[in-house]
C-alpha cells in the first residue's frame, strides 16, 4: 500500500468522528442565536463556554480512544500485509488535527450565530491560503515523515 492508501486508511477511520464538531457547531448556532435574539449576552457566554468545554472533553477522550484503538484496528485490517509505517504517530497526527478542526467548527458556529458572515468567510479564505502554503511549503517533509496524511492534517 502506498502513502496515499495508508493515509487514506487512517483518515477513513477518523472520518466518522467529524460529526462531533458538526453537531456541537449546529447546536451552538441554535442556542447562541436564541440568547442573542433576547439580548442575553451572559446566557450566550454560558452557551458558548458549555459547548467548548464539552467539545474539548470529547476531543480529549475520543483522541485517546482513536490513538489506542486505531493501531490494533489497522493491524487487524492489514493482517496479511507488512507495512513499516509508524501507525501510532499517524493516528496522533490525525487526532490532533481532528481535535483542532472540531473546536474550529464550534467557534465558527458561534460566529455564525452573531450573523457576522464576513468573519467566517475571511477565516475560510485565510485557512485555505494557509493550507495551500503548508501543503506546498512543508508538505514534502511531512510526506517523508508521515505520508500524505500528515500534510493533509495541517488543514485540520
For each residue, the residues with C-beta under 8 A, 3 or more apart:
1: 5 6 9 78 81 83
2: 5 6
3: 6 7 143 147 148 149
4: 7 8 147 148
5: 1 2 8 9
6: 1 2 3 9 10 83 85 90 147 149
7: 3 4 10 11 90 146 147 148 149 150 152
8: 4 5 11 12 149
9: 1 5 6 12 13 74 77 78
10: 6 7 13 14 70 74 87 90 91 94 149
11: 7 8 14 15 94 149 152
12: 8 9 15
13: 9 10 66 70 73 74 91
14: 10 11 17 18 66 94 95 98
15: 11 12 18
16: 19
17: 14 20 62 66 98 102
18: 14 15 21 22 98 101 102
19: 16 22 23
20: 17 23 24 55 58 59 62 102
21: 18 24 25 55 101 102 103 104 105 106
22: 18 19 25 26 105
23: 19 20 26 27
24: 20 21 27 28 51 54 55 102 105 106 109
25: 21 22 28 29 105 106 108 109
26: 22 23 29 30 109
27: 23 24 30 31 51 109
28: 24 25 31 32 47 48 51 106 109 110 113
29: 25 26 32 33 109 110 112 113
30: 26 27 33 34 113
31: 27 28 34 35 47 51
32: 28 29 35 36 44 47 48 109 110 113 114
33: 29 30 36 37 113 115
34: 30 31 37 38
35: 31 32 38 40 41 43 44 47
36: 32 33 39 40 41 44 113 114
37: 33 34
38: 34 35 43
39: 36
40: 35 36 43 44
41: 35 36 44 45
42: 45 46
43: 35 38 40 46 47
44: 32 35 36 40 41 47 48 113
45: 41 42 48 49
46: 42 43 49 50
47: 28 31 32 35 43 44 50 51
48: 28 32 44 45 51 52 110
49: 45 46 52 53
50: 46 47 53 54
51: 24 27 28 31 47 48 54 55 106 109 110
52: 48 49 55 56 103 106 107
53: 49 50 56 57
54: 24 50 51 57 58
55: 20 21 24 51 52 58 59 102 103 106
56: 52 53 59 60 103
57: 53 54 60 61
58: 20 54 55 61 62 102
59: 20 55 56 62 63 98 99 102 103
60: 56 57 63 64 99
61: 57 58 64 65
62: 17 20 58 59 65 66 95
63: 59 60 66 67 95 96 98 99
64: 60 61 67 68 95
65: 61 62 68 69
66: 13 14 17 62 63 69 70 91 94 95 98
67: 63 64 70 71 88 91 92 95
68: 64 65 71
69: 65 66 72 73
70: 10 13 66 67 73 74 87 91 94
71: 67 68 74 75 87 88 91
72: 69 75 76
73: 13 69 70 76 77
74: 9 10 13 70 71 77 78 87
75: 71 72 78 79 87
76: 72 73 79
77: 9 73 74
78: 1 9 74 75 81 83
79: 75 76
80:
81: 1 78
82:
83: 1 6 78
84:
85: 6 90 147
86: 89 90
87: 10 70 71 74 75 90 91
88: 67 71 91 92
89: 86 92 93 146
90: 6 7 10 85 86 87 93 94 146 147 149 150
91: 10 13 66 67 70 71 87 88 94 95
92: 67 88 89 95 96
93: 89 90 96 97 146 149 150 153
94: 10 11 14 66 70 90 91 97 98 149 153
95: 14 62 63 64 66 67 91 92 98 99
96: 63 92 93 99 100 153 156
97: 93 94 100 101 152 153 154 155 156
98: 14 17 18 59 63 66 94 95 101 102 153 156
99: 59 60 63 95 96 102 103
100: 96 97 103 104 156
101: 18 21 97 98 104 105 155 156
102: 17 18 20 21 24 55 58 59 98 99 105 106
103: 21 52 55 56 59 99 100 106 107
104: 21 100 101 107 108
105: 21 22 24 25 101 102 108 109
106: 21 24 25 28 51 52 55 102 103 109 110
107: 52 103 104 110 111
108: 25 104 105 111 112 120 123
109: 24 25 26 27 28 29 32 51 105 106 112 113
110: 28 29 32 48 51 106 107 113 114
111: 107 108 114 116 119 120 123
112: 29 108 109 115 117 120
113: 28 29 30 32 33 36 44 109 110
114: 32 36 110 111
115: 33 112
116: 111 119 120
117: 112 120 121
118: 121 122
119: 111 116 122 123
120: 108 111 112 116 117 123 124
121: 117 118 124 125
122: 118 119 125 126
123: 108 111 119 120 126 127
124: 120 121 127 128
125: 121 122 128 129
126: 122 123 129 130
127: 123 124 130 131 155
128: 124 125 131 132
129: 125 126 132 133
130: 126 127 133 134
131: 127 128 134 135 154 155
132: 128 129 135 136
133: 129 130 136 137
134: 130 131 137 138 139 151 154 155
135: 131 132 139 151 152 154
136: 132 133 139
137: 133 134
138: 134 141 142 151 154
139: 134 135 136 142 143 151 154
140: 143 144
141: 138 144 145
142: 138 139 145 146 150 151 154
143: 3 139 140 146 147 148 150 151
144: 140 141
145: 141 142 150
146: 7 89 90 93 142 143 149 150 151 153
147: 3 4 6 7 85 90 143 150
148: 3 4 7 143 151 152
149: 3 6 7 8 10 11 90 93 94 146 152 153
150: 7 90 93 142 143 145 146 147 153 154
151: 134 135 138 139 142 143 146 148 154
152: 7 11 97 135 148 149 155 156
153: 93 94 96 97 98 146 149 150 156
154: 97 131 134 135 138 139 142 150 151
155: 97 101 127 131 134 152
156: 96 97 98 100 101 152 153
